[in-house]
Amino acid sequence: MLVELRHIHKRFGAVHANNDVSLTARPGRVHGLLGENGAGKSTLAKILTGFITRDSGDILLDGKPARISTPADATAAGIGMLHQDPLDVPAMTALDNFMAGMPGRSPVTVLRGAAAEKRFREIAAGLGFKLDPRDRVGDFTVGERQQLEVIRLMALGVRTLILDEPTTGISAAQKDQLFEAVRQMAREGRSIIFVSHKLEDVCALCDEVTVMRRGEVMGGRVLREEGRLLDTPARISSDLVTLMFGRELASPSRETHRQEQPAFTLSGVVLDDRRLRIALPEIAIRRGEIIGLAGLEGSGQRLLLQHCAGLLPATAGRLLGRTDLTHKPHKAYLRAGIMYLPADRLKEGLIGGLTLQEHVALRRSVAGKAGTFVNRASALDGAEKAITALNIRGRPDSRVERLSGGNQQRAQLALMPAQLDLILMEHPTRGLDVESAMWVWKLLRERCASGTSILFASADLDEIMQYSDRVIVFSGGQVAPPVEANALDVDRLGRRIGGQMDA
């Protein structure tokens, strides 16, 4: 299906989120929509899928004007979207989610039992997915939840598929699987719009690209013809970076603030969450040190972070910080200067429905710095300072769920106390463009310079190699002792994650 967006405008108060945006997505091709956080990409995607109503402009499908005011309108027109956070019910099985997601007029709704499962398996096999429809979605990784959503969209007969930041928080293997499925869908004649801030993903997948900056189209470029790149990846990336940011970006430096004395020690720790049991090696986390946790998603990195945050008790072993923290409640870890920033910002890191100002007030209450009543003036001042210091694109009265993913991450960082001994992070640059990611790590390294230690998990092996002093590899239920990052490269690290621990 040929999709044309012409002169789209959308305002949110004083913010001109889409300013005269035009884009054409052709059948059989993958069209990249690239831009920094807050560039207006997701707003444009939500306009096309009916989640947001445009102020002005036209949408044409196969050359004919289309009225899309609701998600149901978009579905009826053959347009579907894979959201950053897949739409599913974790307590239900994959098959139940598949069937529940069908609108009343769809022929799939009359399918029951074996017939529905057969249809599910047919679509999954055609896309190269290996999901068991009888498994509970709550046990799925983010990548598997995405696959489930794609299967549902294909069952709906989608002819145009929009993928909104789909590689955020999934493993390299899952990304390869997703990309191959996208190429297959394009070969079948569907038009694909791939929304991303990641240059490497756009270069690896897209046939052409449109670049946005602060709500406007900065330009575009054809990347491929007949499946072959028309230029070198380096030159393409350089051109796209300039369009995204208006300038070239300096490469991040590799530096260390690691000291000799340990800040935290894990001894004989065994962790078990009923699905996975791991025995950790002896780990001494030094002051100012950055340790990267590498491995396929679900291999135990999250268990270690949750244990160090006081959220998952060990079945054996001890955790020593300023004091013995073994089996202490979560508040004892907070008092010990430990902060946990989870990957799922809205479900675990922030509170949907609350504003930035209210988050600042809540932080002060938890820290014991608030009185009986909320000091709104003080909270407003704190929110304004956080917005300025961390360049959050929002206002004190902005509800956190309405911020872009990158600005939600900045909001999490803004809520960190000034003095910390240990920061625990899952996917610290998840959803961030390259400039924002560099800015976040600059901020974190400044923390390390003052003696704060950092443990972080990331699916991005380049990020692990760029910023870690040491790396801990998780593979197949095994956890290797920490190894110096400068003794590894991305290839060796990948082989260790694949099970060759001595690579």
C-alpha positions in Angstrom: 0.0 0.0 0.0 1.3 3.4 -1.0 1.1 5.8 2.0 1.5 9.6 1.6 1.5 12.1 4.5 1.3 15.7 3.2 1.9 18.8 5.2 1.0 17.3 8.6 0.8 19.8 11.5 0.3 18.9 15.2 0.7 21.1 18.3 0.7 20.3 22.0 0.3 23.7 23.5 3.4 25.7 22.7 5.2 22.6 21.3 4.9 22.2 17.5 5.5 18.5 17.5 4.9 18.1 13.7 5.6 21.1 11.6 4.6 20.7 7.9 5.8 17.1 7.7 5.5 15.2 4.5 6.5 11.5 3.9 5.9 8.8 1.3 6.2 5.1 2.1 6.1 2.8 -0.9 5.0 -0.8 -1.0 7.8 -3.4 -1.0 10.2 -1.0 0.7 11.3 -0.2 4.3 11.2 3.5 4.9 13.2 4.7 7.9 12.0 7.7 10.0 15.1 8.8 11.9 15.6 11.5 14.4 16.8 12.4 17.9 14.5 12.0 21.0 11.6 14.4 20.8 12.0 15.0 17.0 8.3 14.2 16.4 8.7 10.7 15.0 6.3 8.9 17.3 3.8 11.7 17.0 3.7 11.3 13.3 3.4 7.5 13.7 0.5 7.9 16.1 -1.3 10.3 13.7 -1.1 7.7 11.0 -2.5 5.0 13.3 -5.2 7.2 14.8 -3.9 7.4 18.3 -3.5 11.2 17.8 -5.6 13.5 15.6 -3.7 15.8 13.3 -4.4 19.6 13.4 -4.1 19.8 9.6 -2.6 18.0 6.6 -3.7 15.1 4.5 -3.2 11.3 4.6 -3.5 9.4 1.2 -3.6 5.6 0.9 -3.0 4.4 -2.6 -3.7 7.9 -3.9 -7.0 8.3 -2.2 -7.7 10.6 0.9 -8.2 8.7 4.1 -10.0 9.7 7.2 -8.1 8.2 10.2 -9.3 9.5 13.5 -9.1 6.3 15.7 -7.0 3.2 15.9 -10.0 1.3 14.5 -10.0 3.5 11.4 -6.3 2.7 10.9 -6.9 -1.1 11.3 -9.8 -1.0 8.9 -7.5 0.8 6.4 -4.8 -1.9 6.8 -2.4 0.1 9.0 -0.9 -1.4 12.1 1.7 -0.4 14.6 4.2 -2.2 16.7 4.6 0.0 19.8 7.7 0.5 21.9 5.8 -1.3 24.7 3.9 -4.2 23.0 0.1 -4.3 23.7 -0.6 -7.5 25.6 -2.0 -9.0 28.8 0.9 -10.7 30.6 -1.4 -13.1 32.7 -2.8 -14.6 29.5 -1.3 -17.1 27.1 0.1 -16.0 23.7 -2.9 -17.7 22.0 -5.4 -16.0 24.3 -3.8 -12.6 23.5 -3.8 -13.4 19.8 -7.6 -14.2 19.9 -8.5 -11.3 22.2 -6.7 -8.8 20.0 -9.1 -9.5 17.0 -11.8 -6.9 16.4 -15.4 -8.1 16.1 -15.5 -8.0 12.3 -12.4 -10.1 11.9 -12.8 -13.7 10.7 -10.2 -14.8 13.3 -12.7 -14.1 16.1 -14.8 -17.1 15.1 -11.8 -19.4 15.4 -11.5 -21.3 18.6 -9.1 -23.8 20.0 -7.2 -25.8 17.5 -8.2 -23.6 14.5 -6.9 -20.5 16.2 -3.7 -22.2 17.2 -3.2 -23.5 13.7 -3.5 -19.9 12.3 -1.1 -18.6 14.9 1.5 -21.2 14.1 1.2 -20.7 10.3 1.9 -16.9 10.7 4.7 -17.5 13.2 6.4 -20.1 10.9 6.1 -17.8 7.9 7.9 -15.0 9.8 10.5 -17.3 11.3 9.2 -16.9 14.9 9.3 -19.9 17.3 6.7 -18.9 19.9 4.7 -21.5 21.7 1.1 -20.2 21.7 0.4 -22.0 25.0 3.1 -20.1 26.9 2.2 -17.3 29.3 3.1 -13.9 27.9 4.3 -12.8 31.4 7.2 -15.2 30.9 8.2 -13.7 27.5 11.1 -11.4 26.8 10.4 -8.0 25.2 11.5 -9.5 21.9 9.1 -12.4 22.1 6.2 -10.0 23.1 7.1 -8.0 19.9 6.9 -11.2 17.9 3.4 -11.9 19.3 2.2 -8.4 18.4 3.5 -8.8 14.8 1.7 -12.1 14.5 -1.5 -10.5 15.6 -1.1 -7.6 13.2 -0.5 -10.0 10.3 -3.6 -11.9 11.2 -5.5 -8.6 11.0 -4.4 -8.2 7.3 -2.1 -5.2 7.8 -0.7 -3.9 4.6 1.3 -1.0 6.1 3.3 -1.8 9.3 4.8 0.9 11.5 7.6 -0.2 13.9 8.2 2.3 16.7 11.8 1.9 18.1 11.5 -1.9 17.9 15.1 -2.7 18.7 15.0 -1.1 22.1 15.7 -3.6 24.9 15.9 -6.8 22.7 18.9 -9.0 22.2 21.1 -9.0 19.0 19.7 -12.4 18.0 16.1 -11.2 18.4 16.9 -8.1 16.4 18.3 -10.2 13.5 15.1 -12.3 13.6 12.9 -9.2 13.6 14.8 -7.6 10.7 14.5 -10.8 8.6 10.8 -10.9 9.3 10.5 -7.2 8.3 12.4 -7.9 5.0 10.0 -10.8 4.4 7.0 -8.6 4.9 8.4 -6.0 2.5 9.1 -8.8 -0.1 5.4 -9.7 0.1 4.5 -6.1 -0.9 3.8 -4.4 2.4 5.0 -0.9 3.1 7.1 -0.6 6.3 7.8 2.5 8.3 10.7 1.9 10.7 10.8 4.6 13.4 14.2 4.8 15.1 17.0 7.0 16.5 19.6 4.3 15.8 21.8 4.9 12.8 23.1 1.4 12.6 19.6 -0.1 12.6 18.5 2.3 9.8 21.6 1.5 7.7 21.1 -2.3 8.2 17.5 -2.4 7.3 16.0 0.5 5.5 15.8 1.2 1.7 15.3 5.0 2.2 15.1 7.3 5.1 13.5 10.6 6.2 15.2 12.6 9.0 13.4 14.8 11.4 14.6 17.4 13.9 12.5 19.3 16.4 9.3 18.5 14.5 10.5 19.3 11.0 11.8 17.2 8.1 15.5 18.0 7.6 15.9 15.9 4.5 16.0 12.3 3.2 18.1 9.8 1.3 17.7 6.6 -0.7 20.0 4.0 0.9 19.4 0.9 -1.1 18.3 -0.2 -4.6 17.6 -3.8 -5.3 18.9 -4.6 -1.8 22.3 -3.1 -2.2 23.7 0.0 -0.3 24.4 2.9 -2.6 27.2 4.2 -0.4 29.5 3.1 2.4 27.9 2.8 5.9 30.4 5.3 7.3 29.5 8.0 4.7 25.8 7.3 5.1 26.0 7.5 8.9 28.0 10.8 8.7 25.4 12.4 6.4 22.5 11.2 8.6 24.1 12.4 11.8 24.5 15.9 10.3 20.9 15.9 9.3 19.8 14.7 12.8 21.9 17.2 14.9 23.1 19.8 12.4 26.7 18.9 13.1 29.1 16.0 13.4 29.4 14.4 16.8 32.7 13.8 18.6 33.5 10.2 19.4 33.1 9.4 23.1 36.4 9.1 25.0 37.3 6.0 27.0 38.4 6.9 30.5 38.2 5.4 34.0 37.8 6.8 37.5 38.2 3.4 39.1 39.9 3.3 42.5 41.5 0.4 44.3 39.3 0.1 47.4 36.1 -2.0 47.1 32.8 -0.3 47.8 30.7 -3.5 47.7 31.5 -7.2 47.9 29.3 -10.2 46.9 30.5 -13.5 48.4 29.0 -16.9 47.7 25.7 -15.3 46.4 23.1 -17.7 44.9 20.0 -16.2 43.3 16.8 -17.9 42.3 13.5 -16.5 41.0 11.9 -19.9 40.3 12.6 -19.6 36.5 16.4 -19.2 36.8 19.0 -20.1 39.4 22.5 -18.7 39.2 25.6 -18.9 41.4 27.6 -15.7 41.3 31.4 -15.6 41.4 33.2 -13.5 44.0 32.6 -9.9 43.0 34.3 -6.9 44.5 32.9 -3.6 43.1 35.5 -0.9 43.4 34.8 2.8 44.1 34.3 4.7 40.8 34.2 1.5 38.8 31.8 0.8 35.9 30.9 -2.9 35.5 28.9 -4.0 32.4 26.6 -7.1 32.6 26.5 -8.8 29.2 24.4 -11.7 28.0 21.2 -12.7 26.3 18.1 -11.2 27.8 16.8 -13.3 30.8 20.2 -14.8 31.6 20.4 -13.4 35.1 21.6 -9.8 34.7 18.3 -8.5 36.1 18.5 -10.8 39.1 21.9 -9.4 40.0 20.8 -5.8 39.7 17.6 -6.5 41.8 19.6 -8.3 44.4 22.1 -5.4 44.7 19.0 -3.1 45.1 17.6 -5.1 47.9 14.6 -6.3 45.8 15.6 -10.0 45.5 16.9 -11.8 48.5 19.7 -14.3 47.9 19.2 -18.0 48.8 22.8 -18.1 49.9 25.8 -15.7 50.3 26.4 -12.2 51.6 26.4 -8.6 50.2 28.6 -6.2 52.1 28.7 -2.4 51.6 29.2 0.2 54.3 27.5 -2.4 56.5 26.4 -6.0 56.0 23.3 -5.7 53.8 22.5 -9.4 53.6 18.7 -9.9 54.0 18.1 -6.3 54.9 14.9 -4.6 53.5 15.0 -2.3 50.5 15.1 0.8 52.6 18.4 -0.2 54.1 19.8 -0.3 50.6 18.5 3.2 49.9 20.1 4.4 53.1 23.4 2.7 52.0 23.4 5.0 48.9 22.2 2.5 46.3 19.8 3.6 43.5 18.1 1.3 41.0 16.9 2.6 37.5 14.9 -0.2 35.8 14.5 -0.6 32.1 10.7 -0.3 32.2 10.5 3.3 33.2 6.7 3.7 33.4 6.0 0.5 35.2 8.9 0.4 37.7 10.9 3.7 37.5 8.2 6.4 37.3 4.5 6.7 38.2 2.1 7.2 35.4 -0.4 10.0 36.0 2.0 12.0 38.1 3.8 15.1 36.8 7.5 15.9 37.0 6.7 18.3 39.9 4.8 15.6 41.8 7.7 13.2 41.3 10.1 15.7 42.8 7.8 16.1 45.8 7.5 12.3 46.2 11.3 11.9 46.0 11.7 14.4 48.9 9.1 12.6 50.9 10.9 9.2 50.4 14.2 10.8 51.4 12.6 12.2 54.6 13.1 15.8 53.5 9.4 16.7 53.3 7.2 17.8 56.1 3.6 16.8 56.8 2.3 18.8 53.8 3.6 19.0 50.2 5.6 22.2 49.6 4.4 22.9 46.1 6.6 25.9 45.6 9.7 23.9 46.6 8.6 21.0 44.3 8.1 23.4 41.4 11.5 24.9 41.9 13.1 21.4 42.1 11.3 20.4 38.9 12.4 23.5 37.0 16.0 23.0 38.1 15.8 19.3 37.0 14.4 20.3 33.6 17.2 22.8 33.1 20.0 20.6 34.4 19.0 17.5 32.4 17.6 19.2 29.4 14.2 17.5 29.8 11.8 18.5 27.0 8.8 19.0 29.2 7.3 21.3 31.9 6.9 20.8 35.7 3.2 20.0 35.1 4.0 17.5 32.3 2.7 14.0 33.1 5.6 11.5 32.8 3.7 9.1 30.4 3.4 11.9 27.9 7.2 12.5 27.7 9.2 10.7 25.0 11.2 7.7 26.0 14.4 9.6 26.1 12.9 12.3 28.3 11.5 9.7 30.7 15.0 8.4 31.1 16.3 11.9 31.8 13.5 12.3 34.4 14.6 9.1 36.1 18.2 10.5 36.2 16.9 13.8 37.6 15.3 11.9 40.6 18.6 10.4 41.7 20.0 11.8 45.0 23.1 13.9 44.8 25.3 11.4 46.8 25.2 7.8 45.8 27.6 4.9 46.4 26.1 2.5 43.7 23.9 3.1 40.7 22.2 0.0 39.2 20.9 0.5 35.6 19.1 -1.7 33.1 19.6 -0.5 29.5 20.8 3.0 30.5 20.5 4.4 27.0 17.4 2.5 26.0 15.4 4.6 23.6 18.0 7.4 23.4 19.5 8.9 20.3 23.3 8.9 20.0 23.8 12.4 21.3 21.5 11.8 24.3 23.3 8.5 25.0 26.7 10.2 25.1 25.3 12.9 27.3 23.9 10.3 29.8 27.3 8.6 30.0 29.0 11.9 30.5 26.7 12.5 33.5 27.3 9.0 34.8 31.1 9.3 34.5 31.0 12.5 36.5 29.3 10.5 39.2 32.1 7.9 39.0 34.7 10.7 39.4 33.2 11.4 42.8 33.4 7.7 43.8 30.1 6.3 42.7 30.2 2.8 41.3 27.9 1.6 38.5 26.6 -1.8 37.5 24.6 -1.7 34.2 23.1 -4.3 31.9 22.8 -3.6 28.2 22.0 -5.6 25.0 24.3 -3.2 23.1 27.8 -4.9 23.1 29.4 -1.7 21.7 28.0 0.2 24.8 29.4 -2.5 27.1 32.8 -2.3 25.5 32.9 1.5 25.3 32.0 2.3 28.9 32.9 -0.7 31.1 36.0 -1.0 33.2 35.2 -4.7 33.7 32.6 -7.0 32.2 30.6 -9.9 33.7 29.2 -12.4 31.2 26.0 -14.4 31.7 25.5 -17.4 29.5 23.3 -20.5 29.8 22.8 -20.2 33.5 26.6 -19.7 34.1 28.2 -16.4 35.3 31.8 -15.8 34.6 34.1 -13.8 36.9 34.6 -10.2 36.0 37.1 -9.6 33.2 38.9 -6.4 32.1 37.1 -4.8 29.2 40.4 -3.9 27.5 41.1 -7.6 27.3 38.0 -8.1 25.1 36.6 -7.0 21.8 33.0 -7.2 20.6 33.7 -10.5 18.7 35.2 -12.2 21.8 32.4 -10.8 24.0 29.8 -12.2 21.6 31.4 -15.6 21.6 31.5 -15.7 25.4 27.8 -14.8 25.5 27.2 -17.7 23.1 28.8 -20.1 25.6 32.5 -20.0 24.8 33.5 -18.6 28.2 37.2 -19.1 27.5 37.1 -17.1 24.2 
